């Protein structure tokens, strides 16, 4: 199972979501790997601090991405991919390989425009792969009383990609987690609100895929 966090713009929360998803899947008992294809290498450096039990790889080219993804999906239950910020061949390769594509978007008109481009790449991959990967728009850094956040909620469904029901709020715990080399789901009371957001979101997004994975494990003995 390969889940990719993708967008054409940096700063939308791809790496934060990728790291937390990899750690969450690992904590659910799945053998998990993270493939970092973003030149900043934020997610690979962060996840290495979080847990040495999670396999970490990097790739800079479509060829390297294909080779790493092929090996990691064969040897692991779950692979989380952190895509580059752009519309290059590496982004397309990751989406072509993915089972699920997460498109984070924060309350900004620039983010709204960038995700429109990302959905174009997603539809390209789906046309080639017979509908795969599934796509989900993830509303990130949301503020309860913020006008832009409300406008984003209203505009998101018009982008042509299913919007995740659960959102990620703009909470200090995420910044604290990055500084401490951990994830909010392992911070106890200090990260409780953020951990609740992540847990609900990931449960929603991966429910079907995890069920299929567990059925496959049972079938294989």
GUKOLFI-526075 format. One record per atom (N, C-alpha, C, O): x, y, z. Coordinates in steps of 0.2 Angstrom, whole numbers, plus 5000, padded with zeros to 4 digits. Example, Ala and Ser with C-alpha at 12.3 -4.5 7.8 and 13.67 -1.06 7.14 Angstrom:
# residues 2
506649725039/506249785039/506649845039/507149835042/506449895035/506849955036/506450005039/506750065040/
# end
This chain:
# residues 221
500449945000/500050005000/500450065000/500950075004/500350114995/500750174995/500350234995/499850234991/500450275000/500150335001/500550394999/501150405003/500350444995/500850494993/500550564995/499950574994/500950604998/500750675000/501050724994/501650724993/500550754991/500850794985/500450854984/499950874987/500850904981/500550974980/501051004975/501650984975/500951064972/501351094968/501751154972/502151194969/501551164978/501751224982/502051194989/501751154992/502551224991/502851214997/502451245003/502151295002/502551225009/502251255015/501551235016/501251275020/501251185013/500551175014/500551115019/499951095021/501051085021/501051035026/501150965024/500950915027/501450955018/501550885015/501950845020/501850795022/502550875022/503050845026/502750825033/502850775035/502450875036/502150865042/501650805042/501650755047/501250805037/500750745036/501050685035/500850635038/501550685031/501950625029/502250595035/502150525036/502550635039/502950605045/502450575050/502550525052/501850615051/501450595056/501050525053/500850485057/500950525047/500550465044/501050405045/500850345047/501650415043/502150355044/502150335051/502150275052/502250375056/502350355063/501650325065/501650275069/501050355063/500450325065/500350255062/500150205066/500550245056/500450175053/500950125057/500750065058/501550145058/502050105062/501750085069/501850035071/501450135072/501150125079/500550075078/500350055083/500250075072/499650025072/499949955070/499549905070/500549945070/500849875069/501049865062/501249805061/501049905058/501249895051/501949915050/502249955052/502249865046/502949885044/502949935039/502649935033/503249995041/503150055037/503850085034/504350085038/503750115029/504350155026/504150225024/503550235022/504650265023/504450335021/504950345015/505550345016/504750375009/505150395004/505050465003/504550495001/505650495004/505650575003/505950594997/506550584995/505450624993/505650644986/505650724986/505750754980/505650754991/505650824992/506450844993/506750824997/506650894989/507350914989/507550944996/508150934998/507050965000/507250995007/507350945012/507750955017/507150885010/507250825015/507050835022/507250805027/506550875023/506250885029/505950825032/506050805038/505550785028/505250725031/505650665033/505650635038/506250655029/506650605030/507050615036/507250575040/507250675037/507650695043/507250695049/507450675055/506650715049/506150715055/506050645057/506050635063/505850605052/505550535054/506150495057/506050455061/506750505055/507350475057/507450485065/507650445068/507250545067/507250565074/506650535078/506750515084/506150525074/505550505078/505550425079/505450405085/505750385075/505850315076/506250275071/506150285065/506750245074/507250205070/506950145067/507250115062/506350125069/506050065066/505750075059/505450035056/505650145057/505350165051/505950165046/506350205047/505850135040/506350135035/506250205031/505750225030/506850235030/506850295027/507350295020/507850265021/507050315015/507350315009/507250385005/506750425007/507750405001/507650464997/507650454990/507950404988/507450494985/507450494978/507450554975/507050604977/507850574970/507850634966/507650634959/507550684956/507550574957/507350564950/506750514949/506650474954/506450514944/505850474943/506150394943/505750354945/506750384940/506950314940/507150294947/506950234948/507450334951/507650314958/506950304962/506950264966/506450344961/505850344964/505550274962/505250244967/505550254956/505250194954/505550134957/505250084960/506250134957/506650084960/506450074967/506350024970/506550134971/506450134978/505750104980/505650064984/505250134977/504550124978/504350044977/504050014980/504650024971/504549954970/504849904975/504449854977/505449924977/505749874983/505349884989/505149834993/505149944991/504849964998/504149934998/503949915004/503749934993/503149914993/503149834993/502649804996/503649804991/503749734991/503949704998/503749655000/504349745002/504649725008/504249755014/504449735020/503749805013/503449835018/502649835017/502449825012/502349835023/501549845022/501349905020/500949915015/501649965022/501450035020/502050075018/502550075021/501950115013/502450155011/502150225010/501650235007/502450275014/502250345013/502750385009/503350385011/502450425004/502850465000/502750535001/502250555001/503350575002/503250645002/503550674996/504150674994/503050704992/503250724985/503550794985/503450824990/503850804979/504150874978/503650924977/503050914975/503850984978/503351044977/503451064970/503951104968/503051034965/503151054958/502751004954/502450964956/502751024947/502350984942/502850944938/502650934932/503350914940/503850884936/503750814936/503250784938/504150774932/504050704931/504050664937/503750604938/504450684942/504450654949/503850654952/503650594955/503450704952/502750714955/502350664951/501950624954/502350664945/501950614941/502050544942/501650504943/502750524943/502950454944/502650434951/502350384952/502650474956/502450464963/501650444962/501450404966/501350494959/500550484959/500350424955/499850384956/500750404950/500650344946/500750284950/500450234948/501150284955/501350224959/500850224965/500750164968/500550274967/500150274973/499450244973/499150234967/499250214979/498550194980/498150244982/497550244980/498450294986/498050354988/498450414988/499050414990/498150464986/498550534985/498250584990/497650594989/498650614994/498350664999/498650734996/499250744995/498150774995/498350844993/498150894999/497550914999/498650915003/498550965008/498451035005/498751045000/498051065009/497951135007/497751175013/497351155017/498151235013/498051285019/497651345017/497551355011/497351385022/496951435020/497251495017/497451545020/497351485010/497751545007/497551534999/497451484997/497451594996/497151594989/497751564985/497551534980/498351574987/498951544983/498851464983/499051434978/498751434989/498651364990/498051334986/498151284983/497551374986/496951354982/497151354974/496951304971/497551394972/497751394965/498251334964/498151304958/498651324968/499151274967/498851204967/499051164963/498351194972/498051124972/497551114966/497451054964/497351164962/497051154956/497451124951/497251084947/498151144951/498651114947/498751044949/498850994944/498851034955/498950964958/498350914956/498550854954/497750934956/497250894954/497250874947/496950824945/497550914943/497650904936/498050844935/497950804931/498650844939/499150784938/498750724941/498850664938/498350734946/498050674949/497550644944/497550584943/497150684940/496750654935/497150624929/496850574926/497650654928/498150624923/498350544925/498250504921/498550544931/498750474934/498150424934/498150364932/497550454936/496950414936/496750384929/496550334928/496850424924/496650404917/497050354915/496850304911/497750354917/498250304915/498050234919/498150184916/497950244925/497850184929/497150164931/497050124935/496750184927/496050154927/495750174934/495350144937/495850244936/495550274942/495950274948/495750304953/496550244948/496950244953/497550294952/497750304947/497750334957/497550324964/496950364966/496650404963/496650344972/496150384975/496450454977/497050454979/496050504977/496250564979/495850594985/495250594985/496150634989/495850664995/496150734996/496750734997/495750784996/495950854998/495950855006/495450845009/496550875009/496550885016/496650955018/497150985016/496150975022/496151045024/496651055030/496451025035/497151095029/497651095034/497751165037/497551215034/497951165043/498151235047/497451275047/497451335046/496951245048/496251275049/496151315055/496351285061/495851375055/495751415061/494951415061/494651435056/494751405067/493951405068/493651465066/493051465063/493851525068/493551585067/493851625062/493751685061/494251595057/494551635052/494151635046/493951585044/494051695043/493651695037/493951655031/493551625027/494551665030/494851625024/494751545025/494651515020/494851525031/494651455033/493951435031/493851385028/493451475032/492851465031/492751465023/492351425020/493051515020/492951515012/493251455009/493051435004/493851435012/494151375009/493751315010/493651275005/493351305015/492951245016/492351245011/492151195008/492151305009/491651315004/491851304997/491451274993/492451324996/492751314989/493051254987/493051234982/493251214992/493651154991/493251104987/493551064983/492551084989/492251034985/492151054977/492051004973/492251114975/492251134968/492851114964/492851124958/493351084968/494051074964/494051004961/494450984957/493450964962/493450904958/493750844962/493850794959/493950854968/494250794972/493950794978/493750844981/493750734981/493450724987/493750754993/494450744993/493450794997/493750825003/493650785009/493150755010/494250775012/494250735019/493750765024/493750825024/493350725027/492850755032/493250785038/493050845040/493750755040/494150785046/494750825044/495050815038/494850885047/495350935046/495850935051/495750905056/496450965049/496950975054/496951055056/497051095052/496851065062/496851135065/497551165065/498051125066/497651225065/498251265066/498451265074/498251305077/498851215076/499051205083/499751215084/500151185080/499951235090/500651245091/501051175092/501651175091/500651125094/500951065095/501351035089/501850995090/501151045083/501451025077/502151055077/502651025075/502251125078/502851155078/503351125084/503951115083/503051115090/503351085095/503651015094/504150995095/503250975090/503450905089/504050905084/504450865085/504050955079/504550955074/505250975078/505750945077/505151025083/505751045086/506050995091/506650985092/505550945094/505750895098/505950835095/506150785098/505850825088/505950765085/505450705086/505650655087/504850725087/504350675089/503750695084/503750735080/503150665086/502550675083/502050685088/502050665094/501450725086/500950745091/500650685094/500450685100/500550625091/500250565094/500650535099/500450485102/501250555100/501750525105/501950585111/502350575114/501550635111/501650695115/501250695122/501250735126/500850645122/500350645128/499850705128/499650725123/499750725134/499350785135/499450845131/499050875129/500150855130/500350915127/500150915119/500050965116/500050855117/499850855110/499150825109/499050805103/498750825114/498150785114/497650815108/497350775104/497550875108/497150905103/497350885096/496950865091/497950895094/498250885088/498250815086/498150795080/498450775091/498350695090/497650675088/497650625084/497150705091/496550685090/496350705082/496050665079/496550765080/496450785073/496750735068/496450705064/497450715070/497750665065/497450595065/497450565060/497350575071/497050505072/496350495068/496250455065/495950545069/495350545066/495350555058/495050515054/495850595056/495950605049/496250535046/496050515041/496750515049/497050455046/496650395046/496650345042/496250385051/495750335052/495250335046/495050285043/495050395045/494550405039/494850395032/494550355028/495450415031/495850405025/496050335023/496050315017/496250305028/496550235027/496150175029/496350115028/495550185031/495150135033/495050075028/495150015030/494850095022/494750045017/495350005015/495349945015/495950045014/496550015012/496849965018/497149915016/496749985024/497049945030/496649885030/496949835031/495949885029/495549825029/495749775024/495849715025/495949805018/496149765012/496849735014/496949675012/497249775017/497949745019/497849695024/498249645023/497449695029/497349645034/497049585031/497249525033/496549595027/496249535023/496849495019/496849435019/497249535016/497749505012/498249465017/498449405015/498449495023/498849455027/498549395030/498949345031/497949395031/497549335033/497549285028/497649225029/497449305022/497449255016/498149225015/498149165013/498649265016/499349235015/499549195021/500149175021/499149195027/499349155032/499749195037/499949165042/
# end
